[in-house]
């Protein structure tokens, strides 16, 4: 199968949710929805801007995105 419903479609989001649960939610006892929203938002900011990823050779998501944007601008 290489169309809709392919098993790999969910791999990336499932990995993100797993990281969110084990690195943020299970370590914090959020009392209210507001605390949860703030805590999860802070974790997502950390995940994108400061957390190194082995897939990217230790770079962050933002660094990879910025490189891709520069390459796209140079190609245009």
N, C-alpha and C positions, 0 to 999 in steps of 0.2 A: 504494500500500500504506500503510495506516495502522495496521496491527496488529503482531503479533509478527514480528520479522525485518526491521523497517523500518531503512533505512540510518542514520537519525539516532540510533537507539538506541545506536550505538557511538561516535558522534562525541565525546561528552564524555569517556568513559573513554580513548579513543585519544589525545585531546589531553593528558590527565593523564599517561599513560605516556610520551608524547613529551617533555613538560616534565621529567618525572623522569629520563629517560635523558640528555637533553642538558644539564640544569642540575645533576645530581647524579652519576649513575653514571659518565658519560664523563669527568668531571673528577676523580674519585677512583679510586685504585687500591686497592680493598678487598682485603686479604690473606685475611681469614677471613669466614665467615658472620656471626660476631658483629659485626665491623666494618661489614659491609654492612647488617645489621639496624639498628645504631645510626645509621649515616650516613643511610640512607633514612628512618628514623623521624624524625630531626632535620629532614630536608628536608621531609617531609610536615607537620611541625609549623610550619615556616617558611611553607610554601605556604598553610596554612590561617589562621595567625595574623598574619603580618607581610607577606606578599607582596601588593602592590597588584595588582588585576585591572582591566584596561581595561573589561571587560564590566560591572563594578560601579561605574564612574566613579572608579576609584582606591581603592575600599574593599576590605577583605579579606573572605574567606569568613566568618570569625567575626563581623565587624561586620554583614554582611547577615543571617546567621542570627539574631543577637541582635535585630535590628530586626523580623524576621519573628515571632520569639517574642513580642516586646512587642505587636505588632499582634494576634496571636492571643489573648493574654491580655486585651487591651482589648475585643476582640470578644465574649469569653465572659461 
